[in-house]
Amino acid sequence: MPGVQSLQPYQPGKPTEELERELGITNSLKLASNENPLGPSPQAVAAMLGQLDQLHLYPDGNGFRLKHALSSHLGVDVGGITLGNGSNDVLDLIARAYLGPGRNAVFSQYAFAVYPIATQAVGAEMHIAPAYPADHDMPYGHDLDAMFDQIDEQTGVVFIANPNNPTGTWLGADVLEQFVTRVPDHVIVVIDEAYFEYVSDEMHPDALKWLTKFQNLVVTRTFSKIYGLAGLRVGYAVSSPEVADALNRVRQPFNVNSLALLAAEAALQDRTHIEQSIAMNSCGLLQLSDGLKQMGLTCIPSIANFITVSLGREAAPVYEALLREGVIVRPVANYGLSEHLRITVSTEADNLRVLESLKKVLE
């Protein structure tokens, strides 16, 4: 298929093992993939350890217990929940169910890299809306009017990340709800809330509250970020039961493994771990933002667990120099931001190390 031949594969953050193997160093620090430095909930770990003797059995292909736990936790219809091997999986399911040759997907410039990959993989076209300029109040953020102008009769899906990766920018409740109201009913609107749990702003929307109003709305979330379960790969979509039925028709059987199902269910119950993660992130985001600004650098506003900074020069050589300091961050030239680096918020000591290393490299 031509779309597959032309797409660029997703490039994950460099693993610490790879860096240490290549450069012969130790004690490297990875702040490239927006992982939770506190790790998973102890309750999630205990749940997995208690089931290691059951690994010869297939997981529950329907995910009954996790779906019901999510339904209770979120206050949503269990029939509208679709489980995925990470939220990337459910984004791919949406593309397979609602896109294809002759169809198109709309998303913003600088939006999450999986949207174009999922779109091209099924032979659909991409309608990419220009984002706000660098001097806007929300630099590089989604321009919803520009996105709306890209919608036509062949549009199958609109992808919106809120907050957005890799920029950290966001959309308020009123403007986003107004946008969803304007979108024609034949278009699936996906609001990707992978970083939702980190956001403390009361004005930030919880798109799950709109599901009864918009039958074409799908909200995706993940256990990879604040829940610290990135290595297990478990995420989910919430939608109308009709949309969930379509997604489950293209979903692979047993797409979420048994340990991931157990860990996710347990993680939902550990509010202490979530509150600790939120508090650490709030302090760390401020620490990084202040430290970067003291170096004279410009940061894109963020409410997620990462911050993207403009170096005012090509970022690739700085990224390479940081690797030699044992610090892995994320270059985002593949998003068209060749002068920027994205840095995951971590502990106070980790944040200080990356700031000191960056200052050394820049000097």
PyMOL commands that set and color helices and strands:
alter all, ss='L'
color gray80, all
select helices_A, chain A and resi 2-6+16-23+42-49+52-54+64-74+78-80+87-98+114-121+144-149+173-182+196-198+207-210+241-250+258-269+271-294+316-324+333-335+348-362
alter helices_A, ss='H'
color red, helices_A
select strands_A, chain A and resi 29-30+81-84+104-108+125-129+155-161+188-192+217-222+235-238+298-300+306-310+327-328+330-332+337-344
alter strands_A, ss='S'
color yellow, strands_A
deselect
rebuild
show_as cartoon
